[in-house]
Amino acid sequence: MLSKRHTPEQVITKIAEGDQMLNEGKTIAEVARSFGITETTWYRCKSTYGGMKANDAKRLKELEAENRRLKIMVADLTLDKAMLKELAEGNF
């Protein structure tokens, strides 16, 4: 089965719809089945995006991308530092 990635805005909308279905008396299994996901996926999305608004989710994704970029920069700088230190010691 081919998996489909949803945008954070779509996930937040589906969580709101699912919460409404739960308030109407449906079970978690029925809600998850109606969206074509597993209960585990429902709980994971709920814990990640529950209580967020669409613009909050967009900001979260932007921050995650920036954090990923900064981690790569730190790794590169650490490697450069290690190489320069090794050259300065003459162990090449």
PDB file of N, CA, C and O in Angstrom:
ATOM      1  N   MET A   1       0.837  -1.178   0.000  1.00  0.00           N
ATOM      2  CA  MET A   1       0.000   0.000   0.000  1.00  0.00           C
ATOM      3  C   MET A   1       0.885   1.246   0.000  1.00  0.00           C
ATOM      4  O   MET A   1       1.847   1.336   0.763  1.00  0.00           O
ATOM      5  N   LEU A   2       0.557   2.178  -0.840  1.00  0.00           N
ATOM      6  CA  LEU A   2       1.333   3.396  -0.987  1.00  0.00           C
ATOM      7  C   LEU A   2       0.955   4.385   0.099  1.00  0.00           C
ATOM      8  O   LEU A   2      -0.225   4.678   0.295  1.00  0.00           O
ATOM      9  N   SER A   3       1.963   4.907   0.814  1.00  0.00           N
ATOM     10  CA  SER A   3       1.665   5.852   1.887  1.00  0.00           C
ATOM     11  C   SER A   3       1.558   7.251   1.304  1.00  0.00           C
ATOM     12  O   SER A   3       2.194   7.567   0.299  1.00  0.00           O
ATOM     13  N   LYS A   4       0.752   8.080   1.939  1.00  0.00           N
ATOM     14  CA  LYS A   4       0.547   9.448   1.480  1.00  0.00           C
ATOM     15  C   LYS A   4       0.908  10.392   2.606  1.00  0.00           C
ATOM     16  O   LYS A   4       0.446  10.227   3.735  1.00  0.00           O
ATOM     17  N   ARG A   5       1.724  11.369   2.306  1.00  0.00           N
ATOM     18  CA  ARG A   5       2.107  12.365   3.291  1.00  0.00           C
ATOM     19  C   ARG A   5       1.116  13.515   3.218  1.00  0.00           C
ATOM     20  O   ARG A   5       0.802  14.018   2.139  1.00  0.00           O
ATOM     21  N   HIS A   6       0.639  13.911   4.356  1.00  0.00           N
ATOM     22  CA  HIS A   6      -0.282  15.037   4.429  1.00  0.00           C
ATOM     23  C   HIS A   6       0.469  16.249   4.957  1.00  0.00           C
ATOM     24  O   HIS A   6       1.436  16.121   5.709  1.00  0.00           O
ATOM     25  N   THR A   7       0.014  17.415   4.557  1.00  0.00           N
ATOM     26  CA  THR A   7       0.607  18.636   5.082  1.00  0.00           C
ATOM     27  C   THR A   7       0.131  18.820   6.515  1.00  0.00           C
ATOM     28  O   THR A   7      -0.905  18.272   6.892  1.00  0.00           O
ATOM     29  N   PRO A   8       0.861  19.573   7.313  1.00  0.00           N
ATOM     30  CA  PRO A   8       0.414  19.809   8.691  1.00  0.00           C
ATOM     31  C   PRO A   8      -0.988  20.428   8.757  1.00  0.00           C
ATOM     32  O   PRO A   8      -1.763  20.120   9.663  1.00  0.00           O
ATOM     33  N   GLU A   9      -1.303  21.290   7.807  1.00  0.00           N
ATOM     34  CA  GLU A   9      -2.630  21.905   7.788  1.00  0.00           C
ATOM     35  C   GLU A   9      -3.716  20.855   7.576  1.00  0.00           C
ATOM     36  O   GLU A   9      -4.775  20.911   8.202  1.00  0.00           O
ATOM     37  N   GLN A  10      -3.446  19.891   6.682  1.00  0.00           N
ATOM     38  CA  GLN A  10      -4.399  18.809   6.437  1.00  0.00           C
ATOM     39  C   GLN A  10      -4.556  17.931   7.680  1.00  0.00           C
ATOM     40  O   GLN A  10      -5.663  17.512   8.018  1.00  0.00           O
ATOM     41  N   VAL A  11      -3.452  17.662   8.344  1.00  0.00           N
ATOM     42  CA  VAL A  11      -3.502  16.821   9.548  1.00  0.00           C
ATOM     43  C   VAL A  11      -4.331  17.513  10.629  1.00  0.00           C
ATOM     44  O   VAL A  11      -5.151  16.872  11.287  1.00  0.00           O
ATOM     45  N   ILE A  12      -4.125  18.802  10.813  1.00  0.00           N
ATOM     46  CA  ILE A  12      -4.877  19.538  11.833  1.00  0.00           C
ATOM     47  C   ILE A  12      -6.364  19.530  11.512  1.00  0.00           C
ATOM     48  O   ILE A  12      -7.194  19.388  12.410  1.00  0.00           O
ATOM     49  N   THR A  13      -6.705  19.680  10.235  1.00  0.00           N
ATOM     50  CA  THR A  13      -8.113  19.628   9.821  1.00  0.00           C
ATOM     51  C   THR A  13      -8.707  18.251  10.113  1.00  0.00           C
ATOM     52  O   THR A  13      -9.826  18.146  10.616  1.00  0.00           O
ATOM     53  N   LYS A  14      -7.956  17.201   9.796  1.00  0.00           N
ATOM     54  CA  LYS A  14      -8.447  15.837  10.037  1.00  0.00           C
ATOM     55  C   LYS A  14      -8.586  15.549  11.533  1.00  0.00           C
ATOM     56  O   LYS A  14      -9.505  14.841  11.946  1.00  0.00           O
ATOM     57  N   ILE A  15      -7.683  16.093  12.342  1.00  0.00           N
ATOM     58  CA  ILE A  15      -7.796  15.901  13.787  1.00  0.00           C
ATOM     59  C   ILE A  15      -9.069  16.567  14.303  1.00  0.00           C
ATOM     60  O   ILE A  15      -9.773  16.006  15.142  1.00  0.00           O
ATOM     61  N   ALA A  16      -9.361  17.765  13.799  1.00  0.00           N
ATOM     62  CA  ALA A  16     -10.577  18.461  14.218  1.00  0.00           C
ATOM     63  C   ALA A  16     -11.821  17.666  13.805  1.00  0.00           C
ATOM     64  O   ALA A  16     -12.767  17.538  14.582  1.00  0.00           O
ATOM     65  N   GLU A  17     -11.814  17.139  12.587  1.00  0.00           N
ATOM     66  CA  GLU A  17     -12.933  16.316  12.127  1.00  0.00           C
ATOM     67  C   GLU A  17     -13.055  15.051  12.974  1.00  0.00           C
ATOM     68  O   GLU A  17     -14.156  14.643  13.346  1.00  0.00           O
ATOM     69  N   GLY A  18     -11.904  14.435  13.275  1.00  0.00           N
ATOM     70  CA  GLY A  18     -11.911  13.220  14.082  1.00  0.00           C
ATOM     71  C   GLY A  18     -12.412  13.474  15.487  1.00  0.00           C
ATOM     72  O   GLY A  18     -13.154  12.660  16.037  1.00  0.00           O
ATOM     73  N   ASP A  19     -12.017  14.596  16.079  1.00  0.00           N
ATOM     74  CA  ASP A  19     -12.515  14.945  17.412  1.00  0.00           C
ATOM     75  C   ASP A  19     -14.029  15.132  17.408  1.00  0.00           C
ATOM     76  O   ASP A  19     -14.723  14.745  18.348  1.00  0.00           O
ATOM     77  N   GLN A  20     -14.524  15.736  16.327  1.00  0.00           N
ATOM     78  CA  GLN A  20     -15.967  15.916  16.212  1.00  0.00           C
ATOM     79  C   GLN A  20     -16.666  14.555  16.107  1.00  0.00           C
ATOM     80  O   GLN A  20     -17.721  14.343  16.704  1.00  0.00           O
ATOM     81  N   MET A  21     -16.068  13.646  15.346  1.00  0.00           N
ATOM     82  CA  MET A  21     -16.645  12.303  15.224  1.00  0.00           C
ATOM     83  C   MET A  21     -16.621  11.576  16.571  1.00  0.00           C
ATOM     84  O   MET A  21     -17.563  10.859  16.911  1.00  0.00           O
ATOM     85  N   LEU A  22     -15.539  11.765  17.337  1.00  0.00           N
ATOM     86  CA  LEU A  22     -15.452  11.139  18.656  1.00  0.00           C
ATOM     87  C   LEU A  22     -16.523  11.701  19.594  1.00  0.00           C
ATOM     88  O   LEU A  22     -17.105  10.963  20.389  1.00  0.00           O
ATOM     89  N   ASN A  23     -16.778  12.997  19.502  1.00  0.00           N
ATOM     90  CA  ASN A  23     -17.823  13.607  20.331  1.00  0.00           C
ATOM     91  C   ASN A  23     -19.213  13.111  19.959  1.00  0.00           C
ATOM     92  O   ASN A  23     -20.128  13.126  20.783  1.00  0.00           O
ATOM     93  N   GLU A  24     -19.367  12.669  18.710  1.00  0.00           N
ATOM     94  CA  GLU A  24     -20.647  12.121  18.269  1.00  0.00           C
ATOM     95  C   GLU A  24     -20.838  10.679  18.725  1.00  0.00           C
ATOM     96  O   GLU A  24     -21.913  10.104  18.554  1.00  0.00           O
ATOM     97  N   GLY A  25     -19.783  10.096  19.311  1.00  0.00           N
ATOM     98  CA  GLY A  25     -19.918   8.749  19.861  1.00  0.00           C
ATOM     99  C   GLY A  25     -19.189   7.659  19.104  1.00  0.00           C
ATOM    100  O   GLY A  25     -19.289   6.489  19.475  1.00  0.00           O
ATOM    101  N   LYS A  26     -18.464   8.001  18.061  1.00  0.00           N
ATOM    102  CA  LYS A  26     -17.714   6.987  17.332  1.00  0.00           C
ATOM    103  C   LYS A  26     -16.464   6.604  18.119  1.00  0.00           C
ATOM    104  O   LYS A  26     -16.010   7.358  18.980  1.00  0.00           O
ATOM    105  N   THR A  27     -15.916   5.435  17.823  1.00  0.00           N
ATOM    106  CA  THR A  27     -14.708   4.971  18.499  1.00  0.00           C
ATOM    107  C   THR A  27     -13.470   5.433  17.721  1.00  0.00           C
ATOM    108  O   THR A  27     -13.561   5.877  16.577  1.00  0.00           O
ATOM    109  N   ILE A  28     -12.324   5.314  18.374  1.00  0.00           N
ATOM    110  CA  ILE A  28     -11.059   5.669  17.729  1.00  0.00           C
ATOM    111  C   ILE A  28     -10.851   4.813  16.481  1.00  0.00           C
ATOM    112  O   ILE A  28     -10.398   5.309  15.449  1.00  0.00           O
ATOM    113  N   ALA A  29     -11.183   3.529  16.582  1.00  0.00           N
ATOM    114  CA  ALA A  29     -11.005   2.626  15.441  1.00  0.00           C
ATOM    115  C   ALA A  29     -11.851   3.074  14.256  1.00  0.00           C
ATOM    116  O   ALA A  29     -11.382   3.036  13.118  1.00  0.00           O
ATOM    117  N   GLU A  30     -13.077   3.495  14.500  1.00  0.00           N
ATOM    118  CA  GLU A  30     -13.950   3.961  13.416  1.00  0.00           C
ATOM    119  C   GLU A  30     -13.421   5.252  12.800  1.00  0.00           C
ATOM    120  O   GLU A  30     -13.451   5.423  11.582  1.00  0.00           O
ATOM    121  N   VAL A  31     -12.941   6.150  13.638  1.00  0.00           N
ATOM    122  CA  VAL A  31     -12.406   7.415  13.138  1.00  0.00           C
ATOM    123  C   VAL A  31     -11.163   7.152  12.285  1.00  0.00           C
ATOM    124  O   VAL A  31     -11.036   7.681  11.181  1.00  0.00           O
ATOM    125  N   ALA A  32     -10.251   6.333  12.806  1.00  0.00           N
ATOM    126  CA  ALA A  32      -9.026   6.028  12.064  1.00  0.00           C
ATOM    127  C   ALA A  32      -9.353   5.341  10.744  1.00  0.00           C
ATOM    128  O   ALA A  32      -8.750   5.657   9.719  1.00  0.00           O
ATOM    129  N   ARG A  33     -10.291   4.415  10.755  1.00  0.00           N
ATOM    130  CA  ARG A  33     -10.677   3.709   9.540  1.00  0.00           C
ATOM    131  C   ARG A  33     -11.273   4.665   8.516  1.00  0.00           C
ATOM    132  O   ARG A  33     -11.036   4.513   7.317  1.00  0.00           O
ATOM    133  N   SER A  34     -12.042   5.647   8.971  1.00  0.00           N
ATOM    134  CA  SER A  34     -12.660   6.597   8.040  1.00  0.00           C
ATOM    135  C   SER A  34     -11.603   7.470   7.339  1.00  0.00           C
ATOM    136  O   SER A  34     -11.824   7.927   6.218  1.00  0.00           O
ATOM    137  N   PHE A  35     -10.469   7.696   7.993  1.00  0.00           N
ATOM    138  CA  PHE A  35      -9.389   8.466   7.382  1.00  0.00           C
ATOM    139  C   PHE A  35      -8.381   7.569   6.662  1.00  0.00           C
ATOM    140  O   PHE A  35      -7.484   8.069   5.982  1.00  0.00           O
ATOM    141  N   GLY A  36      -8.521   6.263   6.804  1.00  0.00           N
ATOM    142  CA  GLY A  36      -7.608   5.336   6.147  1.00  0.00           C
ATOM    143  C   GLY A  36      -6.247   5.264   6.813  1.00  0.00           C
ATOM    144  O   GLY A  36      -5.230   5.081   6.143  1.00  0.00           O
ATOM    145  N   ILE A  37      -6.226   5.409   8.144  1.00  0.00           N
ATOM    146  CA  ILE A  37      -4.978   5.342   8.902  1.00  0.00           C
ATOM    147  C   ILE A  37      -5.145   4.343  10.035  1.00  0.00           C
ATOM    148  O   ILE A  37      -6.249   3.868  10.298  1.00  0.00           O
ATOM    149  N   THR A  38      -4.045   4.028  10.703  1.00  0.00           N
ATOM    150  CA  THR A  38      -4.120   3.138  11.859  1.00  0.00           C
ATOM    151  C   THR A  38      -4.363   3.960  13.118  1.00  0.00           C
ATOM    152  O   THR A  38      -4.196   5.180  13.124  1.00  0.00           O
ATOM    153  N   GLU A  39      -4.753   3.279  14.164  1.00  0.00           N
ATOM    154  CA  GLU A  39      -4.966   3.970  15.445  1.00  0.00           C
ATOM    155  C   GLU A  39      -3.653   4.567  15.951  1.00  0.00           C
ATOM    156  O   GLU A  39      -3.644   5.652  16.533  1.00  0.00           O
ATOM    157  N   THR A  40      -2.552   3.859  15.728  1.00  0.00           N
ATOM    158  CA  THR A  40      -1.244   4.362  16.146  1.00  0.00           C
ATOM    159  C   THR A  40      -0.931   5.683  15.457  1.00  0.00           C
ATOM    160  O   THR A  40      -0.437   6.617  16.089  1.00  0.00           O
ATOM    161  N   THR A  41      -1.216   5.758  14.167  1.00  0.00           N
ATOM    162  CA  THR A  41      -0.989   6.987  13.418  1.00  0.00           C
ATOM    163  C   THR A  41      -1.865   8.104  13.962  1.00  0.00           C
ATOM    164  O   THR A  41      -1.420   9.245  14.081  1.00  0.00           O
ATOM    165  N   TRP A  42      -3.109   7.777  14.292  1.00  0.00           N
ATOM    166  CA  TRP A  42      -4.021   8.780  14.864  1.00  0.00           C
ATOM    167  C   TRP A  42      -3.436   9.363  16.145  1.00  0.00           C
ATOM    168  O   TRP A  42      -3.396  10.581  16.317  1.00  0.00           O
ATOM    169  N   TYR A  43      -2.978   8.485  17.050  1.00  0.00           N
ATOM    170  CA  TYR A  43      -2.436   8.948  18.321  1.00  0.00           C
ATOM    171  C   TYR A  43      -1.154   9.762  18.126  1.00  0.00           C
ATOM    172  O   TYR A  43      -0.936  10.757  18.817  1.00  0.00           O
ATOM    173  N   ARG A  44      -0.301   9.332  17.177  1.00  0.00           N
ATOM    174  CA  ARG A  44       0.945  10.055  16.918  1.00  0.00           C
ATOM    175  C   ARG A  44       0.650  11.450  16.368  1.00  0.00           C
ATOM    176  O   ARG A  44       1.256  12.428  16.806  1.00  0.00           O
ATOM    177  N   CYS A  45      -0.270  11.549  15.419  1.00  0.00           N
ATOM    178  CA  CYS A  45      -0.642  12.858  14.866  1.00  0.00           C
ATOM    179  C   CYS A  45      -1.297  13.721  15.930  1.00  0.00           C
ATOM    180  O   CYS A  45      -1.048  14.925  16.002  1.00  0.00           O
ATOM    181  N   LYS A  46      -2.127  13.112  16.749  1.00  0.00           N
ATOM    182  CA  LYS A  46      -2.813  13.852  17.804  1.00  0.00           C
ATOM    183  C   LYS A  46      -1.800  14.422  18.809  1.00  0.00           C
ATOM    184  O   LYS A  46      -1.942  15.555  19.268  1.00  0.00           O
ATOM    185  N   SER A  47      -0.780  13.625  19.143  1.00  0.00           N
ATOM    186  CA  SER A  47       0.207  14.121  20.102  1.00  0.00           C
ATOM    187  C   SER A  47       1.100  15.190  19.485  1.00  0.00           C
ATOM    188  O   SER A  47       1.557  16.094  20.184  1.00  0.00           O
ATOM    189  N   THR A  48       1.352  15.097  18.186  1.00  0.00           N
ATOM    190  CA  THR A  48       2.206  16.071  17.526  1.00  0.00           C
ATOM    191  C   THR A  48       1.463  17.367  17.228  1.00  0.00           C
ATOM    192  O   THR A  48       1.972  18.453  17.504  1.00  0.00           O
ATOM    193  N   TYR A  49       0.261  17.257  16.664  1.00  0.00           N
ATOM    194  CA  TYR A  49      -0.448  18.434  16.174  1.00  0.00           C
ATOM    195  C   TYR A  49      -1.692  18.796  16.985  1.00  0.00           C
ATOM    196  O   TYR A  49      -2.359  19.780  16.667  1.00  0.00           O
ATOM    197  N   GLY A  50      -2.016  18.038  18.009  1.00  0.00           N
ATOM    198  CA  GLY A  50      -3.217  18.315  18.788  1.00  0.00           C
ATOM    199  C   GLY A  50      -3.161  19.680  19.447  1.00  0.00           C
ATOM    200  O   GLY A  50      -2.168  20.017  20.091  1.00  0.00           O
ATOM    201  N   GLY A  51      -4.202  20.460  19.297  1.00  0.00           N
ATOM    202  CA  GLY A  51      -4.267  21.781  19.901  1.00  0.00           C
ATOM    203  C   GLY A  51      -3.602  22.877  19.096  1.00  0.00           C
ATOM    204  O   GLY A  51      -3.600  24.034  19.516  1.00  0.00           O
ATOM    205  N   MET A  52      -3.040  22.538  17.953  1.00  0.00           N
ATOM    206  CA  MET A  52      -2.382  23.546  17.122  1.00  0.00           C
ATOM    207  C   MET A  52      -3.359  24.141  16.127  1.00  0.00           C
ATOM    208  O   MET A  52      -4.381  23.543  15.790  1.00  0.00           O
ATOM    209  N   LYS A  53      -3.025  25.305  15.677  1.00  0.00           N
ATOM    210  CA  LYS A  53      -3.731  25.930  14.573  1.00  0.00           C
ATOM    211  C   LYS A  53      -2.856  25.747  13.336  1.00  0.00           C
ATOM    212  O   LYS A  53      -1.686  25.384  13.453  1.00  0.00           O
ATOM    213  N   ALA A  54      -3.405  25.991  12.171  1.00  0.00           N
ATOM    214  CA  ALA A  54      -2.680  25.743  10.920  1.00  0.00           C
ATOM    215  C   ALA A  54      -1.397  26.566  10.842  1.00  0.00           C
ATOM    216  O   ALA A  54      -0.367  26.059  10.398  1.00  0.00           O
ATOM    217  N   ASN A  55      -1.448  27.828  11.267  1.00  0.00           N
ATOM    218  CA  ASN A  55      -0.237  28.652  11.181  1.00  0.00           C
ATOM    219  C   ASN A  55       0.826  28.195  12.182  1.00  0.00           C
ATOM    220  O   ASN A  55       2.019  28.361  11.930  1.00  0.00           O
ATOM    221  N   ASP A  56       0.408  27.619  13.319  1.00  0.00           N
ATOM    222  CA  ASP A  56       1.373  27.069  14.278  1.00  0.00           C
ATOM    223  C   ASP A  56       2.115  25.889  13.660  1.00  0.00           C
ATOM    224  O   ASP A  56       3.325  25.748  13.839  1.00  0.00           O
ATOM    225  N   ALA A  57       1.390  25.045  12.936  1.00  0.00           N
ATOM    226  CA  ALA A  57       2.010  23.879  12.308  1.00  0.00           C
ATOM    227  C   ALA A  57       2.985  24.311  11.223  1.00  0.00           C
ATOM    228  O   ALA A  57       4.046  23.708  11.061  1.00  0.00           O
ATOM    229  N   LYS A  58       2.629  25.354  10.481  1.00  0.00           N
ATOM    230  CA  LYS A  58       3.526  25.857   9.441  1.00  0.00           C
ATOM    231  C   LYS A  58       4.811  26.376  10.071  1.00  0.00           C
ATOM    232  O   LYS A  58       5.902  26.121   9.561  1.00  0.00           O
ATOM    233  N   ARG A  59       4.688  27.097  11.169  1.00  0.00           N
ATOM    234  CA  ARG A  59       5.859  27.627  11.875  1.00  0.00           C
ATOM    235  C   ARG A  59       6.715  26.482  12.427  1.00  0.00           C
ATOM    236  O   ARG A  59       7.943  26.557  12.395  1.00  0.00           O
ATOM    237  N   LEU A  60       6.070  25.423  12.932  1.00  0.00           N
ATOM    238  CA  LEU A  60       6.797  24.257  13.435  1.00  0.00           C
ATOM    239  C   LEU A  60       7.640  23.638  12.328  1.00  0.00           C
ATOM    240  O   LEU A  60       8.807  23.316  12.550  1.00  0.00           O
ATOM    241  N   LYS A  61       7.075  23.468  11.152  1.00  0.00           N
ATOM    242  CA  LYS A  61       7.810  22.885  10.034  1.00  0.00           C
ATOM    243  C   LYS A  61       8.979  23.783   9.625  1.00  0.00           C
ATOM    244  O   LYS A  61      10.059  23.285   9.305  1.00  0.00           O
ATOM    245  N   GLU A  62       8.769  25.099   9.634  1.00  0.00           N
ATOM    246  CA  GLU A  62       9.852  26.024   9.304  1.00  0.00           C
ATOM    247  C   GLU A  62      10.995  25.912  10.312  1.00  0.00           C
ATOM    248  O   GLU A  62      12.166  25.899   9.935  1.00  0.00           O
ATOM    249  N   LEU A  63      10.643  25.832  11.593  1.00  0.00           N
ATOM    250  CA  LEU A  63      11.665  25.706  12.634  1.00  0.00           C
ATOM    251  C   LEU A  63      12.413  24.389  12.534  1.00  0.00           C
ATOM    252  O   LEU A  63      13.623  24.347  12.756  1.00  0.00           O
ATOM    253  N   GLU A  64      11.706  23.308  12.201  1.00  0.00           N
ATOM    254  CA  GLU A  64      12.368  22.015  12.039  1.00  0.00           C
ATOM    255  C   GLU A  64      13.345  22.053  10.871  1.00  0.00           C
ATOM    256  O   GLU A  64      14.440  21.498  10.962  1.00  0.00           O
ATOM    257  N   ALA A  65      12.959  22.703   9.770  1.00  0.00           N
ATOM    258  CA  ALA A  65      13.853  22.810   8.614  1.00  0.00           C
ATOM    259  C   ALA A  65      15.085  23.644   8.962  1.00  0.00           C
ATOM    260  O   ALA A  65      16.201  23.294   8.577  1.00  0.00           O
ATOM    261  N   GLU A  66      14.885  24.748   9.690  1.00  0.00           N
ATOM    262  CA  GLU A  66      16.008  25.580  10.088  1.00  0.00           C
ATOM    263  C   GLU A  66      16.936  24.825  11.036  1.00  0.00           C
ATOM    264  O   GLU A  66      18.158  24.928  10.931  1.00  0.00           O
ATOM    265  N   ASN A  67      16.355  24.070  11.957  1.00  0.00           N
ATOM    266  CA  ASN A  67      17.153  23.279  12.898  1.00  0.00           C
ATOM    267  C   ASN A  67      17.987  22.235  12.153  1.00  0.00           C
ATOM    268  O   ASN A  67      19.155  22.023  12.482  1.00  0.00           O
ATOM    269  N   ARG A  68      17.396  21.590  11.163  1.00  0.00           N
ATOM    270  CA  ARG A  68      18.108  20.594  10.360  1.00  0.00           C
ATOM    271  C   ARG A  68      19.287  21.249   9.629  1.00  0.00           C
ATOM    272  O   ARG A  68      20.382  20.688   9.581  1.00  0.00           O
ATOM    273  N   ARG A  69      19.056  22.436   9.064  1.00  0.00           N
ATOM    274  CA  ARG A  69      20.109  23.165   8.354  1.00  0.00           C
ATOM    275  C   ARG A  69      21.244  23.556   9.299  1.00  0.00           C
ATOM    276  O   ARG A  69      22.417  23.438   8.945  1.00  0.00           O
ATOM    277  N   LEU A  70      20.899  24.019  10.490  1.00  0.00           N
ATOM    278  CA  LEU A  70      21.918  24.416  11.460  1.00  0.00           C
ATOM    279  C   LEU A  70      22.728  23.229  11.963  1.00  0.00           C
ATOM    280  O   LEU A  70      23.930  23.357  12.196  1.00  0.00           O
ATOM    281  N   LYS A  71      22.090  22.082  12.134  1.00  0.00           N
ATOM    282  CA  LYS A  71      22.816  20.881  12.556  1.00  0.00           C
ATOM    283  C   LYS A  71      23.847  20.473  11.513  1.00  0.00           C
ATOM    284  O   LYS A  71      24.952  20.052  11.857  1.00  0.00           O
ATOM    285  N   ILE A  72      23.490  20.597  10.246  1.00  0.00           N
ATOM    286  CA  ILE A  72      24.429  20.269   9.172  1.00  0.00           C
ATOM    287  C   ILE A  72      25.606  21.232   9.201  1.00  0.00           C
ATOM    288  O   ILE A  72      26.754  20.824   9.024  1.00  0.00           O
ATOM    289  N   MET A  73      25.319  22.518   9.427  1.00  0.00           N
ATOM    290  CA  MET A  73      26.393  23.509   9.500  1.00  0.00           C
ATOM    291  C   MET A  73      27.346  23.214  10.649  1.00  0.00           C
ATOM    292  O   MET A  73      28.563  23.315  10.488  1.00  0.00           O
ATOM    293  N   VAL A  74      26.806  22.853  11.800  1.00  0.00           N
ATOM    294  CA  VAL A  74      27.642  22.541  12.963  1.00  0.00           C
ATOM    295  C   VAL A  74      28.499  21.311  12.679  1.00  0.00           C
ATOM    296  O   VAL A  74      29.674  21.278  13.047  1.00  0.00           O
ATOM    297  N   ALA A  75      27.928  20.311  12.034  1.00  0.00           N
ATOM    298  CA  ALA A  75      28.691  19.106  11.710  1.00  0.00           C
ATOM    299  C   ALA A  75      29.845  19.438  10.762  1.00  0.00           C
ATOM    300  O   ALA A  75      30.957  18.939  10.937  1.00  0.00           O
ATOM    301  N   ASP A  76      29.581  20.281   9.759  1.00  0.00           N
ATOM    302  CA  ASP A  76      30.634  20.676   8.820  1.00  0.00           C
ATOM    303  C   ASP A  76      31.746  21.448   9.527  1.00  0.00           C
ATOM    304  O   ASP A  76      32.930  21.203   9.295  1.00  0.00           O
ATOM    305  N   LEU A  77      31.353  22.381  10.388  1.00  0.00           N
ATOM    306  CA  LEU A  77      32.355  23.169  11.099  1.00  0.00           C
ATOM    307  C   LEU A  77      33.185  22.305  12.051  1.00  0.00           C
ATOM    308  O   LEU A  77      34.388  22.522  12.199  1.00  0.00           O
ATOM    309  N   THR A  78      32.554  21.341  12.686  1.00  0.00           N
ATOM    310  CA  THR A  78      33.274  20.433  13.578  1.00  0.00           C
ATOM    311  C   THR A  78      34.282  19.607  12.795  1.00  0.00           C
ATOM    312  O   THR A  78      35.400  19.384  13.261  1.00  0.00           O
ATOM    313  N   LEU A  79      33.899  19.156  11.620  1.00  0.00           N
ATOM    314  CA  LEU A  79      34.818  18.397  10.769  1.00  0.00           C
ATOM    315  C   LEU A  79      35.981  19.273  10.320  1.00  0.00           C
ATOM    316  O   LEU A  79      37.132  18.838  10.343  1.00  0.00           O
ATOM    317  N   ASP A  80      35.688  20.500   9.915  1.00  0.00           N
ATOM    318  CA  ASP A  80      36.755  21.428   9.515  1.00  0.00           C
ATOM    319  C   ASP A  80      37.730  21.670  10.667  1.00  0.00           C
ATOM    320  O   ASP A  80      38.945  21.684  10.470  1.00  0.00           O
ATOM    321  N   LYS A  81      37.192  21.857  11.854  1.00  0.00           N
ATOM    322  CA  LYS A  81      38.037  22.098  13.032  1.00  0.00           C
ATOM    323  C   LYS A  81      38.941  20.903  13.300  1.00  0.00           C
ATOM    324  O   LYS A  81      40.127  21.066  13.588  1.00  0.00           O
ATOM    325  N   ALA A  82      38.381  19.708  13.203  1.00  0.00           N
ATOM    326  CA  ALA A  82      39.167  18.496  13.448  1.00  0.00           C
ATOM    327  C   ALA A  82      40.275  18.344  12.410  1.00  0.00           C
ATOM    328  O   ALA A  82      41.388  17.937  12.743  1.00  0.00           O
ATOM    329  N   MET A  83      39.973  18.672  11.149  1.00  0.00           N
ATOM    330  CA  MET A  83      40.987  18.570  10.097  1.00  0.00           C
ATOM    331  C   MET A  83      42.108  19.584  10.333  1.00  0.00           C
ATOM    332  O   MET A  83      43.285  19.247  10.200  1.00  0.00           O
ATOM    333  N   LEU A  84      41.751  20.824  10.681  1.00  0.00           N
ATOM    334  CA  LEU A  84      42.770  21.841  10.936  1.00  0.00           C
ATOM    335  C   LEU A  84      43.634  21.492  12.146  1.00  0.00           C
ATOM    336  O   LEU A  84      44.840  21.740  12.147  1.00  0.00           O
ATOM    337  N   LYS A  85      43.019  20.925  13.159  1.00  0.00           N
ATOM    338  CA  LYS A  85      43.761  20.521  14.354  1.00  0.00           C
ATOM    339  C   LYS A  85      44.767  19.425  14.003  1.00  0.00           C
ATOM    340  O   LYS A  85      45.906  19.436  14.471  1.00  0.00           O
ATOM    341  N   GLU A  86      44.331  18.495  13.185  1.00  0.00           N
ATOM    342  CA  GLU A  86      45.213  17.389  12.775  1.00  0.00           C
ATOM    343  C   GLU A  86      46.364  17.924  11.924  1.00  0.00           C
ATOM    344  O   GLU A  86      47.502  17.478  12.075  1.00  0.00           O
ATOM    345  N   LEU A  87      46.083  18.868  11.039  1.00  0.00           N
ATOM    346  CA  LEU A  87      47.146  19.459  10.217  1.00  0.00           C
ATOM    347  C   LEU A  87      48.136  20.236  11.074  1.00  0.00           C
ATOM    348  O   LEU A  87      49.341  20.194  10.826  1.00  0.00           O
ATOM    349  N   ALA A  88      47.635  20.943  12.076  1.00  0.00           N
ATOM    350  CA  ALA A  88      48.503  21.744  12.941  1.00  0.00           C
ATOM    351  C   ALA A  88      49.440  20.858  13.757  1.00  0.00           C
ATOM    352  O   ALA A  88      50.564  21.256  14.063  1.00  0.00           O
ATOM    353  N   GLU A  89      48.984  19.665  14.108  1.00  0.00           N
ATOM    354  CA  GLU A  89      49.812  18.733  14.878  1.00  0.00           C
ATOM    355  C   GLU A  89      50.798  17.989  13.993  1.00  0.00           C
ATOM    356  O   GLU A  89      51.779  17.423  14.475  1.00  0.00           O
ATOM    357  N   GLY A  90      50.528  17.997  12.700  1.00  0.00           N
ATOM    358  CA  GLY A  90      51.439  17.309  11.772  1.00  0.00           C
ATOM    359  C   GLY A  90      51.175  15.831  11.660  1.00  0.00           C
ATOM    360  O   GLY A  90      52.068  15.089  11.250  1.00  0.00           O
ATOM    361  N   ASN A  91      49.991  15.365  12.004  1.00  0.00           N
ATOM    362  CA  ASN A  91      49.654  13.934  11.951  1.00  0.00           C
ATOM    363  C   ASN A  91      48.877  13.606  10.676  1.00  0.00           C
ATOM    364  O   ASN A  91      47.784  13.044  10.744  1.00  0.00           O
ATOM    365  N   PHE A  92      49.414  13.939   9.557  1.00  0.00           N
ATOM    366  CA  PHE A  92      48.680  13.658   8.316  1.00  0.00           C
ATOM    367  C   PHE A  92      49.398  12.708   7.480  1.00  0.00           C
ATOM    368  O   PHE A  92      48.926  12.357   6.398  1.00  0.00           O
TER     369      PHE A  92
END
